[in-house]
């Protein structure tokens, strides 16, 4: 296979093009820095998730739970004493989410009995609901340590009657759960939410946007330039097969985009302390899937238009629309629901969801399989249609 010859030739041309390198790396870094520093002060307010809480227990554990929620920057917590009034406020869409802590919650947890925390949500705000559910589940898993400890002691016939005895059991159990012997996704979710910064949004958001400009815009235009100049026709006469020529073009565009996105993620980590998650393998897999899908879309644009000017206009329009509705410029969940549904058709939305799962929730490779799967399906679709219609003339 000689496709690497074509890829190497394209990359050598890129390295000699100072303007292209500035557009790939320097300009995105500048925009990321300006956006993060200029809008960082108001960012947490812009994405605040409203939560109404009814604490029917008013005990030590329930109060600790409320304080935990109040300490999370992205949550706007309000209290309501009357459960019926609170339900009505959610029904009237004054609040999107209601958390009800039941009567006797602290006592049941201390005694090792099962209990429930009720979350009532507005179904039209699915993304924000998911964030709150993960936060509550993460805290609930920690509280469950108390219940499991008391149940375990009782199962072995050790009587636990007084509150002092229960506290002793719980204290001993908690010594073995920090750090947790088995890492649970919900546990990691709750701990990472407090580390949220504006750059969690802006670094991957603008990085993906500029990746799309590189793989869709520059990639499609450069291919059409070669077609118009006759370079592709000359390549056909060389001892290189057509699949190898196409493969070389795809490989050079993919490599260019992969390096660009990787460098911008590293820049966010070094310059602004962006937490890239605990799994570098997961990050590499996600970057690869995003780059592959966008490379496929770039090739598709190149075969659907006839001139480089058309490719330039169409690719810019596609990139800007996908960035706007797909979550590059602002979090997806602040958009109306119909826009969120429409965003599912874009590379950007699935890319940003994957980055949130890694940077924000630290879900690792298992947590991004859905996003990676969708991006790979997009890549297969784009490449399939593009290659079937590709013409060298």
ABEGO torsion letter per residue (X at the ends): XAAAAAAAAAAAAAAABAAAAAAAAAAAAAAAAAAAAAAAAAAAAAABBBBBBBBAAGBAAAAAAAAAAAABAABBBBBBABAAAAAAAAAAGABABBBBBBBGAAAAAAAGBBBBBBBBBBAABAAAAAAAAAAAAAAAAAAAAAAAAAAAAAAAGBBBABAAAAAAAAAAAAAAAOBBABBBAAAAAAAAAAABBAAAAAAAAAAAAAAAAAAAAAAAAAAAAAAAAGAAAAAAABBBBAAAAAAAAAAAAAAAAAAAAAAAAAAAAAAAGBBAEABAAAAAAAAAAAAAAAAAAAAAAAAABABAAAAAAAAAAAAAAAAAAAGAABBAAABBAAAAAAAAABAAAAAAAAAAAAAAAGAEAAAAAAAAAAAAAAAAAAAAAAAAABBAX
